[in-house]
């Protein structure tokens, strides 16, 4: 006999949230004024670590910073949510079983 499993819509939450964080990070860098971005680069010390990131920043630097922030933010968000609501996650209830041992 065929067994049908109902998939929970919450299983898509880590991917959807990671995409949302990535898009928000990219939009944040695109909308940020150039002077504010340069000040942020100076204050965080990125310019000291990467000499090519010293202000004035061009469009290439802005794109690289936006993509790096998006990737890191998406990875952290996906990892955290996968550990919480993924298969066997901390917030996932174990499947209920009937008295005869068959999953409900």
C-alpha positions as CSV (number, residue, x, y, z in Angstrom):
1,X,0.0,0.0,0.0
2,X,1.2,3.5,-0.7
3,X,2.0,5.8,2.2
4,X,1.4,9.5,1.8
5,X,3.4,12.0,3.8
6,X,2.1,15.4,4.4
7,X,4.9,17.9,4.1
8,X,4.9,20.7,6.5
9,X,5.1,24.2,4.9
10,X,7.6,25.2,7.7
11,X,10.2,23.1,6.0
12,X,10.7,25.9,3.4
13,X,11.2,28.5,6.1
14,X,15.1,28.3,6.3
15,X,15.4,28.8,2.5
16,X,12.8,31.6,2.3
17,X,14.3,33.5,5.3
18,X,17.8,33.1,3.9
19,X,16.7,34.6,0.5
20,X,14.9,37.4,2.3
21,X,18.0,38.3,4.3
22,X,20.2,38.2,1.2
23,X,17.8,40.5,-0.8
24,X,17.6,42.9,2.2
25,X,21.4,43.0,2.5
26,X,21.8,43.7,-1.2
27,X,19.1,46.4,-1.2
28,X,20.7,47.9,1.9
29,X,24.0,48.4,0.2
30,X,22.4,49.6,-3.0
31,X,20.3,52.2,-1.2
32,X,23.1,53.3,1.2
33,X,24.7,56.7,0.4
34,X,28.3,56.6,-0.7
35,X,29.6,58.6,2.2
36,X,27.8,56.4,4.7
37,X,29.3,53.3,3.1
38,X,32.8,54.7,3.2
39,X,32.4,55.7,6.8
40,X,31.2,52.1,7.6
41,X,34.2,50.7,5.8
42,X,36.6,52.9,7.8
43,X,34.9,52.2,11.2
44,X,34.7,48.4,10.7
45,X,38.4,48.1,9.8
46,X,37.8,46.5,6.4
47,X,40.0,49.1,4.8
48,X,42.9,48.0,7.1
49,X,42.4,44.3,6.2
50,X,41.9,44.8,2.5
51,X,43.9,47.7,1.0
52,X,41.7,47.7,-2.1
53,X,38.7,48.5,0.1
54,X,40.0,52.0,1.0
55,X,37.7,54.8,0.2
56,X,36.7,56.2,-2.3
57,X,34.8,53.1,-3.1
58,X,33.6,52.4,-6.7
59,X,30.8,50.4,-8.0
60,X,32.8,47.2,-8.0
61,X,33.6,47.5,-4.3
62,X,30.0,48.2,-3.5
63,X,28.8,45.1,-5.4
64,X,31.5,42.9,-3.8
65,X,30.5,44.2,-0.3
66,X,26.8,43.7,-1.0
67,X,27.3,40.1,-2.3
68,X,29.6,39.1,0.5
69,X,27.2,40.5,3.1
70,X,24.3,38.7,1.4
71,X,26.1,35.4,1.3
72,X,27.2,35.5,4.9
73,X,23.8,36.7,6.1
74,X,21.9,34.0,4.1
75,X,24.3,31.3,5.3
76,X,23.9,32.2,9.0
77,X,20.1,32.6,8.7
78,X,19.7,29.3,6.8
79,X,22.0,27.4,9.3
80,X,20.2,28.8,12.4
81,X,16.7,28.1,11.1
82,X,17.6,24.6,9.7
83,X,18.9,23.7,13.2
84,X,15.7,24.9,14.7
85,X,13.0,23.7,12.3
86,X,14.8,21.3,9.9
87,X,14.4,17.6,10.1
88,X,15.1,16.6,13.7
89,X,15.4,20.3,14.7
90,X,15.1,21.6,18.2
91,X,11.6,22.9,17.6
92,X,10.2,20.0,15.6
93,X,7.9,17.6,17.4
94,X,8.5,13.9,16.8
95,X,5.9,12.2,14.7
96,X,2.9,10.7,16.7
97,X,2.5,7.0,16.5
98,X,-0.6,4.9,17.0
99,X,-0.8,2.1,19.5
100,X,0.2,-0.4,16.8
101,X,3.4,1.5,15.9
102,X,2.1,3.0,12.7
103,X,2.7,6.7,12.2
104,X,-0.4,8.8,12.2
